[in-house]
Amino acid sequence: MELNYVSVHHVIHPTAAFLQRPQWPLRIDDTDPRPWEDSQLNPKNRIDSLDLPENPLWRIDGCTGLGTQYYALPLFIGDIPPVRFDVFVPEEATVSPLLRQLLDLDAAFHTKDASRLLRLGITRHIIRTLQFWTESRRGGPESVSALYTSLPFGSRIIFENLDLNIRNIKITVASSYFVENHLLTLSKLPACLGLAPNILPESIDIYQLAISQQLHDSVCLVRLKPDPALSDGAQQMDPKRLWIFKALTTGTKYMYSELRNLLQMVPHPHVIPRPRYLVTKFCRFGGKKAVAGFIIPYHPAGSLRDTLPLLRIRGQLELVTQLKWATQLTSAVLHVRERGGIFYPDLRLDNIVLSETGDVVMVDFEQRGVWCEFAAPEVNALEYTRLLATGESVGDDAETIIPDEVRSRFAAILTREVPDWDFIQSCEDFVPMPEGYGSYNIPWLCLSPAEQEAAEVYMLGRVLWCIFEGQSAPQRSAVWQSYRWEPEIEFPEFRRTPPELRDLIDHCTKGRRDVLCNLVTRRGSKLVLCADADAPERENVDGEAGAAEVLGVAADWWALEVKAAEDFLQMRWELKTRGEWKDNYFDRPSLREVIAFLEAYRARHQS
């Protein structure tokens, strides 16, 4: 079954339990006879080349948006300011069999990093199209350079269509004034964040930064360019040193939430320090000087996601190092809870980087949360409810809309838990929240502090499993993202973890449930039943029948999972109403108990 944005609703999201008419092109079958007009033997249906230009004018650093948004950098600009000028391709292209096959669009759905993305046809096609567009414009590269430095932050290069012939692709430049409209002015920032003005770091203009690489949707590497207007302290910064520039082109409220959390955080050696600079930009629409993001230290050693499997493969992953990282991480999570005054719902390997001294550092304090295969079951129950209450969709496919009575039923459950959830969900600006709400993460707002800690312990247990097993993730073949080194085994199987630590991880992850990837998994760029995952790379004899099996298995699994979530939340509400609810329902250890165990085990091992 094809992996595209439509399959999110029909297989990956809980909406799969309630969809009425799952009809769309389900497969590409190259063995089927095609008319000459549609055949690839017909010269008109061939791409002339996917070779990169000899002197490319553009570079693609990664993608997001389920393979529809690409980070494009114009190489003909000397010091490129990080103002974001991403390329967007149409979602409709993902359901075109011919283009999907030739341009590897299914693989782009889950491939994020630049090195692997460059091997895909879509990336090379985009670069070649941008090359032609740039050279054929009146004024050539100079005109595009002028656009790049004059447009609002987060403007877009939109491919209105995808075509085999790059000359037939229509490109529109969209000025994204809506992004800058949501940015807060520097003068109003302290009041909006609820902080004293003197706590804010020094500010620098975005054009004082030169981008080196766009790492993720919200993170890029930058250098600070020398500028006589900067203060002496900033002037002394090494112009060759790389920093992280954190900014968002959608959901800017999460960037401001992270900024507030970091500025209020009591320093800790294993938590990213407070921002070094605020990054401002003059906004032509409204004439304001707004805060577009902030600068934090860069750790070139990378995250544990890539480090752990590489060390394991090389036979260099030692227990003493694993224990050090586990202890440091647990102490950081405990610090964030007790001294930072916030919950941390983003605990996964991508958000744990290594310092120059080989110590772990926690990053990413947007508080958006992790997907269900990483999160605690009680958080998942609430997240399923939120997804069904909002009817949240990917794209504009009317076929993915669930019945109104289903949305109403789950909206009532969510209103019972968080009466203001609709306001929190819909607001796009960083605005004063209703009293008692310090985050935009609705499932976590439903939890008491003790429940939040129990959920953090669950995520910590999953990460500890990855650390001691040397794996890049708890489950292999994740639908949303593929990895350079896919896991060899899956949680909760153990091979390398010492017995006492296995017991600890089991205790931390009490209440865990089976996950969908135990039934439906990704093989390459297709969704298949797990029973077929190790079969030779081939299509089923009847491709649509095979897709129907995946749809049926997913629908049945989600029906049971959503029912279990509903029953759990109803039981929780009834017990809370009677004053009988136990916040640590699954009887997981506290963070203090986890770190005490790790420290004691580490002391025994080192002695």
C-alpha positions in Angstrom: 0.0 0.0 0.0 1.3 3.4 -0.9 2.7 5.7 1.8 1.3 9.2 1.3 -0.6 11.9 3.2 -3.9 10.2 2.7 -2.7 7.0 4.4 -2.1 9.0 7.5 -5.9 9.1 8.1 -6.7 5.6 6.8 -4.0 3.7 8.7 -1.8 5.8 11.0 -4.2 8.0 12.8 -7.1 6.9 15.1 -9.4 8.3 12.4 -8.9 4.9 10.7 -11.5 3.5 13.0 -14.3 5.8 11.7 -13.6 6.6 8.1 -16.5 5.7 5.8 -15.1 5.5 2.3 -11.4 4.7 2.0 -11.2 5.1 -1.7 -8.1 6.5 -3.6 -5.3 5.1 -5.8 -3.8 2.4 -3.6 -0.9 1.1 -5.6 1.5 1.3 -8.5 1.6 -1.9 -10.4 4.2 -1.7 -13.2 3.1 -5.2 -14.4 -0.3 -3.8 -15.5 -0.5 -3.1 -19.2 -0.8 0.7 -19.8 -2.0 2.5 -22.9 0.7 4.0 -25.0 -0.4 7.5 -23.8 0.5 6.5 -20.2 3.4 4.2 -20.9 6.9 5.0 -19.8 8.0 3.6 -23.2 6.4 6.7 -24.7 9.2 9.3 -24.9 6.8 12.0 -23.7 6.4 10.3 -20.3 10.2 10.3 -19.5 12.2 12.8 -17.5 15.0 14.0 -19.6 17.5 13.9 -16.7 17.8 13.7 -12.9 21.5 14.6 -13.0 22.4 17.6 -10.8 23.6 20.7 -12.7 27.3 21.0 -13.1 27.2 24.3 -11.1 24.0 24.1 -9.1 22.5 27.4 -8.0 20.5 25.8 -5.2 20.9 23.1 -2.5 18.2 21.1 -0.6 19.1 20.5 3.0 16.1 18.4 4.1 12.3 18.1 3.9 9.2 18.0 6.1 5.5 18.1 5.7 5.2 14.5 4.6 7.5 15.1 1.7 5.9 18.3 0.5 8.2 21.0 2.0 11.9 21.2 1.1 14.6 23.4 2.7 16.1 25.3 -0.3 19.2 27.4 -0.1 20.4 29.7 -2.9 24.1 29.1 -3.4 24.5 32.2 -5.5 24.1 34.4 -2.4 27.3 34.9 -0.5 26.3 35.0 3.1 22.8 33.6 3.1 20.6 35.0 5.8 18.3 32.4 7.5 15.0 34.0 6.4 13.6 30.7 5.1 12.5 30.4 1.4 11.3 26.8 1.3 10.0 25.0 -1.7 6.5 23.5 -1.5 5.3 20.9 -3.9 1.6 20.0 -4.3 0.1 17.3 -2.2 -1.9 16.1 -5.2 1.3 14.9 -6.7 1.6 12.2 -4.1 -1.4 10.4 -5.6 -0.1 10.5 -9.2 1.3 7.0 -9.9 3.7 8.0 -12.6 5.2 11.0 -10.8 5.2 9.1 -7.5 7.3 6.4 -9.0 9.7 8.4 -11.1 10.4 11.0 -8.4 10.5 8.7 -5.4 7.7 10.7 -3.7 6.8 7.8 -1.3 10.3 7.7 0.0 10.3 11.5 0.5 7.4 11.0 2.9 9.8 9.5 5.5 13.3 10.6 4.4 14.4 13.8 6.2 18.2 14.2 6.1 20.0 15.9 3.2 22.4 13.0 2.4 19.7 10.4 1.7 17.3 12.9 0.4 19.7 13.9 -2.4 19.5 10.4 -3.8 15.7 10.8 -4.5 14.4 11.9 -7.8 12.2 14.6 -6.3 15.1 16.4 -4.8 17.1 16.4 -8.0 14.0 17.5 -10.0 13.5 20.4 -7.6 17.1 21.5 -7.9 17.0 21.3 -11.7 13.7 23.2 -11.8 15.0 25.9 -9.5 18.1 26.2 -11.7 16.0 26.7 -14.8 13.6 29.1 -13.0 16.5 31.2 -11.7 18.4 31.4 -14.9 15.2 32.2 -17.0 13.9 35.0 -14.8 14.4 38.5 -15.9 17.5 39.6 -14.0 18.6 36.1 -13.4 20.1 35.1 -10.0 20.3 38.8 -9.0 16.6 39.2 -9.1 16.1 36.0 -7.0 18.7 37.4 -4.6 16.8 40.6 -4.2 13.6 38.6 -3.6 15.3 36.5 -1.0 16.5 39.5 1.1 13.3 41.5 0.7 10.4 39.0 1.3 8.8 38.4 4.7 10.3 35.7 6.9 9.1 32.2 5.9 8.0 33.1 2.4 7.5 30.3 -0.1 8.5 29.0 -3.5 5.4 27.1 -4.6 5.4 24.6 -7.3 1.8 24.9 -8.6 2.2 21.5 -10.4 4.8 18.8 -10.9 5.6 17.8 -14.4 8.0 15.5 -16.2 9.4 18.5 -18.0 10.8 21.1 -15.7 9.9 23.9 -18.2 6.2 23.1 -17.6 6.3 23.5 -13.8 4.7 26.7 -12.8 6.4 28.5 -9.9 4.8 31.1 -7.7 6.5 33.1 -5.0 4.2 33.6 -2.0 4.9 36.4 0.5 4.1 34.9 3.9 3.0 38.0 5.7 1.0 35.8 8.1 4.2 34.5 9.7 5.5 37.9 10.5 2.0 39.0 11.6 2.3 36.4 14.4 5.7 37.4 15.6 5.9 39.4 18.8 7.7 42.8 18.9 10.9 43.1 21.0 9.3 45.8 23.1 6.2 43.7 24.0 8.1 40.4 24.5 8.8 40.6 28.2 5.1 41.3 29.1 3.9 38.6 26.8 6.3 36.1 28.3 5.6 37.3 31.8 9.3 38.0 32.4 11.2 41.1 33.6 12.9 43.0 30.7 16.3 42.6 32.2 16.2 38.8 31.8 16.1 39.0 28.0 19.4 38.3 26.2 21.0 40.7 23.8 19.3 41.0 20.4 20.8 40.9 16.9 19.3 41.4 13.5 18.6 38.3 11.3 20.8 39.8 8.6 23.8 39.5 11.0 23.5 35.8 10.6 24.7 33.6 7.7 23.2 30.1 7.4 25.4 27.1 7.1 22.8 24.4 7.0 19.1 23.9 7.7 19.0 20.9 10.0 15.3 20.5 10.8 12.2 22.5 10.2 12.9 24.7 13.2 16.6 24.4 13.5 19.5 25.7 11.4 23.2 26.2 11.8 24.4 29.8 11.5 27.5 32.0 11.9 27.5 35.5 13.3 28.8 38.0 10.8 31.1 40.8 12.1 29.3 44.1 12.5 30.6 47.3 14.0 27.1 48.1 15.3 27.2 45.1 17.7 28.3 45.5 21.3 31.9 44.7 22.3 30.8 41.4 23.8 29.1 40.2 20.6 32.0 41.5 18.5 34.4 39.2 20.3 32.4 36.2 19.2 34.3 33.8 16.9 32.9 34.4 13.4 33.8 30.8 12.5 31.8 29.4 15.4 28.5 27.7 14.5 25.3 28.3 16.5 21.8 27.0 16.4 19.2 29.4 15.3 15.7 28.3 16.5 12.8 29.7 14.6 9.4 28.4 13.2 7.6 29.3 10.0 4.3 27.8 11.4 3.1 27.6 15.0 5.3 30.4 16.2 3.6 30.2 19.6 5.6 27.0 20.3 8.9 29.0 19.7 7.9 31.6 22.2 6.8 28.9 24.7 10.3 27.4 24.4 12.0 30.8 24.7 10.0 31.5 27.9 10.8 28.0 29.3 14.5 28.4 28.7 14.7 31.9 30.1 13.0 30.8 33.3 15.1 27.6 33.6 17.6 27.3 36.4 20.9 26.3 34.8 21.8 22.6 34.7 24.8 20.9 33.1 22.6 18.6 31.1 20.0 21.0 29.9 20.6 23.4 27.0 21.4 26.8 28.5 19.3 30.0 28.1 19.5 31.6 24.7 22.6 33.7 23.9 20.8 36.1 21.6 17.3 37.0 20.5 17.1 37.3 16.7 15.0 40.2 15.4 13.7 41.1 12.0 12.1 44.3 10.7 8.7 43.4 9.3 7.6 45.6 6.4 3.9 44.7 7.1 3.2 46.7 10.2 6.6 48.2 10.4 7.6 46.4 13.6 10.8 45.0 14.9 9.9 41.5 15.8 11.6 38.5 17.5 11.9 35.8 14.9 13.8 33.3 17.0 16.8 32.8 19.3 20.4 31.6 19.3 21.6 28.6 21.4 24.8 26.6 21.5 25.5 24.0 18.8 26.7 20.5 19.7 28.4 19.0 16.6 28.6 15.5 18.1 24.9 15.1 17.2 22.1 13.2 19.0 21.9 9.9 20.6 19.7 8.7 17.9 22.6 8.3 15.5 25.4 7.9 18.0 24.0 4.8 19.8 23.7 2.4 16.9 27.0 3.6 15.4 28.8 2.8 18.6 27.0 -0.5 19.0 27.9 -1.5 15.4 31.6 -0.6 16.0 31.6 -2.5 19.3 32.4 0.7 21.2 29.2 1.0 23.3 30.4 0.4 26.9 28.2 0.0 30.0 30.1 2.7 31.9 29.2 5.2 29.2 25.6 4.0 29.0 25.2 4.3 32.8 26.7 7.8 32.7 24.3 9.0 30.0 21.3 7.3 31.7 22.1 9.0 35.0 22.8 12.4 33.4 19.5 12.3 31.4 17.4 11.3 34.4 18.9 14.1 36.5 18.1 16.5 33.7 14.5 15.4 33.5 14.2 15.6 37.3 15.7 19.1 37.3 13.3 20.4 34.6 10.4 19.2 36.6 11.5 20.3 40.1 13.6 23.5 39.3 12.3 24.4 35.8 8.7 24.2 36.9 7.5 22.6 33.6 6.7 19.2 32.3 8.8 17.7 29.5 6.7 15.8 26.9 9.4 15.6 24.2 11.6 12.9 25.6 13.2 11.0 22.7 16.6 10.3 21.3 16.5 13.2 18.8 16.2 15.6 21.6 19.3 14.4 23.5 22.6 15.7 22.1 26.2 15.1 23.1 28.5 17.8 24.3 32.2 18.1 23.4 33.0 16.3 26.6 30.7 13.4 25.7 27.9 14.3 28.1 24.2 14.4 27.3 22.3 17.6 26.9 18.5 17.9 26.7 17.2 20.2 24.0 13.7 21.1 22.5 11.4 22.7 25.1 8.5 23.6 22.8 6.4 21.0 24.7 4.6 19.7 21.6 5.0 16.0 22.6 5.9 12.8 20.9 3.9 10.4 18.8 2.0 7.4 20.3 4.7 4.8 19.8 6.9 6.8 22.2 4.3 8.3 24.6 2.7 6.8 27.7 -0.7 5.1 27.2 -2.5 7.6 29.3 -1.2 10.4 27.1 -2.1 8.5 24.0 -5.7 8.1 25.2 -6.0 11.8 25.5 -4.2 12.5 22.2 -6.5 10.1 20.4 -9.4 12.0 21.9 -7.9 15.3 20.7 -7.3 14.0 17.2 -10.9 12.7 16.9 -12.4 15.8 18.6 -10.8 18.1 16.1 -11.1 15.9 13.1 -7.5 17.0 12.4 -6.6 16.4 8.8 -3.6 16.3 6.5 -4.4 18.0 3.2 -7.9 18.8 2.0 -9.2 15.4 1.1 -12.9 15.4 2.0 -12.9 11.6 2.1 -10.9 11.7 5.4 -13.6 13.6 7.4 -15.0 11.5 10.2 -18.7 11.6 11.1 -19.9 14.6 13.1 -21.3 12.5 15.9 -17.9 10.9 16.4 -16.2 14.4 16.7 -18.9 15.6 19.0 -18.5 12.5 21.3 -14.8 13.0 21.7 -15.1 16.8 21.9 -17.4 16.3 24.9 -14.7 14.1 26.6 -12.0 16.7 26.0 -14.2 19.5 27.2 -14.8 17.6 30.4 -11.0 17.4 30.9 -9.9 20.9 29.7 -12.9 23.2 29.2 -10.8 25.7 27.2 -9.3 23.2 24.9 -10.9 24.6 21.7 -9.4 28.1 22.4 -6.0 26.6 23.1 -6.2 24.4 20.0 -7.3 27.2 17.6 -5.2 30.2 18.7 -2.2 30.8 16.4 -0.6 33.7 18.2 1.3 33.4 21.5 -1.5 34.9 23.7 -2.2 35.0 27.4 -3.6 31.6 28.3 -6.6 30.9 30.5 -5.6 30.7 34.1 -3.8 27.4 35.0 -2.6 26.7 31.5 1.1 27.2 30.8 1.3 25.2 27.6 -0.4 24.4 24.3 -0.1 20.7 24.7 -3.7 19.7 25.4 -3.2 16.0 26.5 -0.6 17.0 29.0 -2.8 19.8 30.4 -5.3 17.1 31.2 -2.8 15.5 33.6 -2.1 16.4 37.2 1.6 17.1 38.1 1.9 13.5 39.5 0.4 12.1 36.3 2.8 14.1 34.2 5.8 12.8 36.1 4.5 9.2 35.7 4.2 9.9 31.9 7.8 11.3 31.9 9.0 8.2 33.6 7.4 6.1 30.9 9.2 8.0 28.1 12.4 7.8 30.1 12.1 4.0 30.3 11.8 3.8 26.5 14.9 6.0 26.1 16.8 4.0 28.7 15.9 0.8 26.6 17.5 2.5 23.5 20.6 3.6 25.5 21.3 0.1 26.9 20.3 -1.8 23.8 22.2 0.7 21.5 19.2 1.2 19.2 18.1 4.3 17.3 14.4 4.0 18.3 12.1 1.7 20.2 10.4 0.4 17.0 11.9 -0.2 13.5 10.5 1.1 10.3 8.8 4.1 11.8 6.2 5.5 9.4 7.0 9.2 10.0 10.8 9.0 9.6 13.4 6.6 8.5 16.8 6.4 10.1 20.3 5.9 8.8 20.6 2.9 11.2 17.2 1.3 11.7 16.7 -0.6 15.0 17.7 -4.3 14.9 15.3 -5.3 17.6 12.1 -3.6 19.0 11.1 -2.7 22.5 10.5 -4.5 24.8 12.9 -7.3 23.6 16.2 -7.3 25.5 19.6 -8.6 24.3 22.3 -6.4 25.8 20.7 -4.8 28.9 21.9 -6.2 32.3 19.1 -8.0 34.2 18.7 -5.4 37.0 18.3 -2.6 34.4 15.8 -4.7 32.5 13.6 -4.8 35.6 14.0 -1.0 36.0 12.9 -0.4 32.4 10.0 -2.8 32.8 8.9 -0.9 35.9 9.2 2.5 34.2 7.0 1.3 31.3 4.3 -0.4 33.2 0.9 -0.1 31.4 2.4 -0.3 27.9 0.2 -1.4 25.2 0.7 -3.1 21.8 1.4 -0.6 19.0 0.1 -0.6 15.4 3.6 -1.3 14.0 3.3 -4.8 15.5 0.7 -5.4 12.8 1.3 -2.8 10.1 4.8 -1.6 9.3 6.8 0.2 6.7 8.8 -1.8 4.2 10.9 0.6 2.2 8.2 3.2 1.2 5.1 1.0 1.5 2.8 0.0 4.2 2.6 -3.8 4.6 1.3 -6.3 7.1 4.1 -7.4 9.5 3.6 -11.0 8.3 4.7 -9.8 4.8 7.4 -7.4 6.0 10.3 -9.9 5.4 8.9 -11.2 2.1 10.8 -10.4 -1.1 10.3 -6.9 -2.5 7.2 -7.4 -4.7 3.6 -6.3 -5.0 0.8 -8.6 -4.1 -0.8 -10.5 -7.0 -3.8 -8.2 -6.4 -2.3 -4.9 -5.1 -5.7 -3.4 -4.2 -6.6 -6.5 -2.2 -3.3 -6.2 -0.4 -4.0 -2.6 0.4 -7.5 -3.5 1.6 -6.0 -6.0 4.0 -3.8 -3.3 5.5 -6.8 -0.9 5.7 -8.8 -3.6 7.4 -6.2 -4.6 10.0 -5.5 -0.9 10.8 -9.2 -0.1 11.2 -9.8 -3.1 13.5 -6.8 -2.3 15.6 -7.7 1.4 15.9 -11.3 0.5 16.8 -10.1 -1.6 19.8 -7.5 1.0 20.7 -9.9 3.9 20.7 -12.4 1.9 22.7 -9.7 1.1 25.3 -8.8 4.8 25.5 -12.4 5.8 25.9 -13.0 3.2 28.7 -9.8 4.3 30.5 -10.7 7.9 30.4 -14.2 7.2 31.6 -12.9 5.0 34.5 -10.4 7.7 35.4 -13.1 10.4 35.4 -15.4 8.3 37.6 -12.7 7.5 40.1 -11.6 11.2 40.2 -15.2 12.2 40.8 -15.4 9.9 43.8 -12.0 11.0 45.0 -10.5 7.5 44.5 -8.2 8.1 41.5 -4.6 7.3 42.0 -2.4 9.7 39.9 0.3 7.1 39.5 -2.2 4.6 38.2 0.3 2.2 36.7 2.6 2.3 39.8 5.7 3.5 38.0 8.7 4.6 40.0 9.2 8.4 40.6 12.1 10.2 38.8 13.9 10.4 42.2 13.6 6.6 42.6 14.9 6.0 39.0 18.0 8.2 39.5 18.7 6.6 42.9 18.6 3.2 41.4 20.9 4.2 38.5 23.4 5.9 40.8 23.5 2.9 43.1 23.9 0.5 40.2 26.6 2.7 38.7 28.5 2.8 42.0 28.4 -0.9 42.3 29.6 -1.4 38.6 32.4 1.1 39.0 33.6 -0.5 42.2 
